[in-house]
Amino acid sequence: MSLGQSLTDDEPETDPDVTTARVDLLEAENDRLRRELAQARQARYRRAAFGTGLVGLVAIVGAFFFPVASTVLFALGGTGLFTALLIRYLTPERFVSATVGRRIYEALATDHESLTNELGLGETQLYTPIDTDSNPAVRLFVPQQTEYSIPDDEELDSVLVLPADDRGRGVAFEPTGDALVDELRSATNGDLGSDLDVLAGQLADGLVEVFELVDGATPNTDPENGRLSVEVSGSAYGPVDRFDHPVASTVATAVAAERTTPVELDVTETEDGNYVVTCREL
């Protein structure tokens, strides 16, 4: 009898109670390991701050006993104490796992998907820059009809978009990527490129290096046709083709904002499990 047959005979794989118990056990173990990892990181930072501060303090004390080298020792001591303060106060106090963030996003995505389905809206997702007195930003507009028209900025500032023209009816949300784009601007000294090639490179680097939302990102552009694509792998927040996924939303929001034009978002899954996020200017 093989090992696989033995497991099958003892605990049928189709037993839902066994499967549920295993999942609960694994989730509890994962939570415990995450807490221990966060505590270990904090302890490592505290030890580094203490050690660096101690070296700085010893150097300053030594400067009084060795006047010949006092200049060097004071400089070393000041550097050590300053570095210790940076480590102590600039170190994140809390680490939020990707699983927690993913579950929060999935709950919001489910609600948005349910709302658009119940309202009988289409699958088209348009990221549109608006400029109103209350909220100059980008809105995610989901039109009701296939042959749509983009409403005015004031109408897009509401969740339920009900203009006189039926073609402009639908719903509008604040994109998940709106705040992330602001963070990306800060990481690039407040400047994102309006050129598609430059912007594509900044977005690819931001998704991987700044936000760590994906393991890899490869940009591709077609400036003549107003198209920007990013192929991503290893998404921390699950399938990228879900509603307003942080990865896709960040790309679409940035393109709409920096190019100051509405863009249509399309996300496709490749044969090897990657996702291609494509924005086309309208």
C-alpha positions in Angstrom: 0.0 0.0 0.0 1.4 3.4 -0.9 1.6 6.4 1.4 -1.0 8.3 -0.7 -3.4 5.3 -0.4 -2.9 5.2 3.4 -3.7 8.8 3.9 -6.8 8.5 1.7 -8.1 5.5 3.7 -7.5 7.1 7.1 -8.6 10.6 6.3 -10.6 11.2 3.1 -9.5 14.4 1.4 -13.1 15.2 0.7 -14.1 15.4 4.3 -15.1 19.1 4.8 -14.6 18.9 8.6 -11.1 17.7 8.3 -10.3 20.3 5.6 -11.8 23.1 7.7 -9.9 22.0 10.8 -6.6 21.9 8.9 -7.2 25.4 7.4 -8.0 26.8 10.9 -4.9 25.3 12.3 -2.7 26.6 9.6 -4.2 30.1 9.9 -3.6 30.1 13.6 0.0 29.0 13.1 0.5 31.6 10.5 -0.8 34.3 12.8 1.5 33.1 15.6 4.5 33.1 13.3 3.7 36.7 12.0 3.5 38.0 15.6 6.8 36.4 16.5 8.4 37.8 13.3 7.2 41.3 14.2 8.5 41.0 17.7 11.8 39.7 16.5 12.1 42.6 14.1 11.3 45.1 16.9 13.8 43.4 19.2 16.5 43.6 16.5 15.9 47.3 16.0 16.0 48.0 19.7 19.3 46.1 20.1 20.8 48.0 17.1 19.7 51.3 18.6 21.1 50.3 22.1 24.4 49.1 20.6 24.9 52.2 18.4 24.1 54.5 21.3 26.4 52.7 23.6 29.3 53.1 21.2 28.5 56.8 20.8 28.4 57.3 24.6 31.7 55.4 25.1 33.3 57.5 22.4 32.2 60.8 24.1 33.4 59.6 27.5 36.7 58.5 26.0 37.2 62.0 24.5 37.6 63.4 28.1 40.3 60.8 28.9 42.2 61.1 25.5 42.4 64.8 24.7 44.7 64.1 21.7 41.9 62.2 19.9 39.0 64.2 21.4 37.9 65.7 18.1 37.6 62.3 16.4 36.0 60.7 19.5 33.4 63.5 19.8 32.6 63.2 16.2 32.2 59.4 16.5 30.1 59.8 19.6 27.8 62.3 18.1 27.3 60.2 15.0 26.6 57.1 17.1 24.0 58.8 19.3 22.3 60.5 16.3 22.2 57.1 14.5 20.7 55.5 17.6 18.0 58.1 17.7 17.1 57.6 14.0 16.9 53.8 14.5 14.8 54.2 17.6 12.3 56.7 16.4 12.1 56.1 12.6 11.6 52.3 12.9 8.0 51.2 12.2 6.2 50.4 15.5 3.8 48.0 13.8 4.1 45.6 11.0 0.9 44.7 9.1 1.0 41.4 7.2 0.0 41.2 3.6 -2.7 38.7 4.5 -4.4 41.2 6.7 -4.3 43.9 4.0 -5.5 41.4 1.4 -8.5 40.4 3.5 -9.5 44.0 4.1 -9.3 44.7 0.3 -11.2 41.5 -0.6 -14.1 42.6 1.7 -14.3 46.0 -0.1 -13.9 44.5 -3.5 -16.7 42.0 -2.8 -19.1 44.9 -1.7 -18.2 46.9 -4.8 -18.7 44.0 -7.1 -22.0 43.1 -5.5 -23.2 46.7 -5.9 -22.3 47.0 -9.6 -23.9 43.6 -10.3 -27.1 44.5 -8.5 -27.3 47.7 -10.4 -26.8 45.9 -13.7 -23.7 47.8 -14.6 -21.2 46.7 -17.2 -17.6 45.6 -16.7 -16.0 48.7 -18.1 -13.8 50.6 -15.6 -12.8 54.2 -16.4 -10.4 56.1 -14.3 -11.2 59.8 -14.8 -9.4 62.9 -13.5 -11.8 65.4 -12.0 -11.3 68.9 -10.7 -13.9 70.2 -8.3 -13.8 72.6 -5.4 -14.2 69.7 -2.9 -12.1 67.0 -4.4 -9.5 67.5 -7.2 -8.6 63.8 -7.8 -9.3 60.7 -9.9 -12.6 58.8 -9.8 -13.3 55.3 -10.9 -16.4 55.4 -13.1 -18.4 52.3 -13.9 -20.9 53.1 -16.6 -24.3 51.4 -16.9 -24.3 51.2 -20.7 -21.8 49.8 -23.2 -22.1 52.9 -25.3 -21.3 55.4 -22.6 -20.3 59.0 -22.2 -18.2 60.4 -19.4 -20.2 62.7 -17.1 -19.1 66.1 -15.9 -16.7 66.5 -12.9 -19.4 67.6 -10.5 -21.5 64.5 -11.4 -18.6 62.2 -10.9 -18.1 63.6 -7.4 -21.1 61.5 -6.3 -21.3 57.8 -5.8 -24.5 57.4 -7.8 -24.0 59.2 -11.1 -27.4 60.1 -12.6 -27.1 62.8 -15.3 -29.8 63.6 -17.7 -28.0 61.7 -20.5 -28.6 58.0 -19.9 -25.3 57.2 -21.4 -23.5 58.8 -18.5 -25.3 56.9 -15.8 -23.4 54.6 -13.4 -21.4 54.7 -10.2 -18.2 56.5 -9.2 -15.8 55.5 -6.4 -12.6 56.9 -5.0 -9.9 54.5 -6.4 -7.9 52.4 -4.1 -4.8 53.6 -5.8 -5.5 57.4 -5.2 -3.7 57.5 -1.9 -1.0 55.2 -3.1 -0.2 57.5 -6.0 0.2 60.4 -3.5 2.7 58.2 -1.6 4.5 57.4 -4.8 4.8 61.1 -5.6 6.4 61.6 -2.2 8.9 58.8 -2.8 9.9 60.4 -6.1 10.3 63.9 -4.6 6.7 64.9 -5.6 7.2 64.4 -9.3 5.8 61.7 -11.5 6.5 61.8 -15.2 3.8 62.7 -17.8 5.8 60.9 -20.5 4.4 57.3 -20.8 7.8 55.7 -20.9 9.0 57.5 -17.8 5.8 57.0 -15.9 5.7 53.3 -16.7 9.2 52.9 -15.3 8.3 54.8 -12.1 5.1 52.7 -11.6 7.0 49.4 -12.1 9.6 50.4 -9.6 7.0 51.8 -7.2 4.9 48.6 -7.2 8.0 46.5 -6.4 10.4 48.7 -4.4 8.1 51.3 -2.7 4.9 49.4 -1.9 6.1 45.7 -2.3 2.7 44.9 -3.8 4.3 42.5 -6.3 7.5 40.6 -6.7 8.2 41.7 -10.2 6.9 44.3 -12.7 7.7 44.8 -16.4 6.5 47.9 -18.1 5.6 48.3 -21.8 4.2 51.3 -23.6 2.8 52.4 -26.9 2.9 56.2 -26.9 1.4 56.6 -30.3 -1.8 54.8 -29.3 -1.8 56.1 -25.7 -1.3 52.7 -24.1 0.7 51.8 -21.0 1.0 48.2 -19.7 2.7 46.6 -16.7 3.0 42.8 -16.4 3.2 41.9 -12.7 4.0 38.7 -10.8 3.7 37.6 -7.2 0.8 39.8 -6.2 0.6 40.3 -2.4 -3.1 41.0 -2.6 -4.3 38.1 -4.7 -5.7 38.1 -8.2 -5.0 41.5 -9.9 -8.1 41.2 -12.1 -10.5 41.8 -9.1 -12.4 45.1 -8.8 -10.1 48.1 -8.3 -7.2 46.0 -7.2 -4.5 48.1 -5.5 -1.9 47.2 -8.2 -4.2 47.9 -11.2 -5.8 50.9 -9.5 -2.4 52.5 -8.8 -1.4 52.2 -12.4 -4.7 53.5 -13.8 -4.9 56.3 -11.3 -1.4 57.5 -12.0 -1.9 57.4 -15.7 -5.2 59.3 -15.5 -3.8 61.9 -13.1 -0.4 62.5 -14.8 -1.7 62.4 -18.3 -4.9 64.4 -17.3 -7.1 62.2 -19.4 -9.6 59.4 -18.8 -8.2 55.9 -19.2 -9.9 52.5 -19.6 -8.5 49.7 -17.5 -8.1 46.1 -18.6 -6.5 43.3 -16.6 -5.7 39.9 -18.1 -4.1 36.8 -16.7 -1.3 35.1 -18.6 -0.7 31.4 -19.0 2.1 31.4 -16.4 -0.1 33.1 -13.7 1.1 36.7 -14.1 -1.2 39.6 -14.8 -1.0 42.3 -17.4 -2.5 45.7 -16.4 -3.3 47.8 -19.4 -4.4 51.4 -19.5 -5.7 52.9 -22.7 -6.2 56.7 -23.0 -9.6 57.7 -24.3 
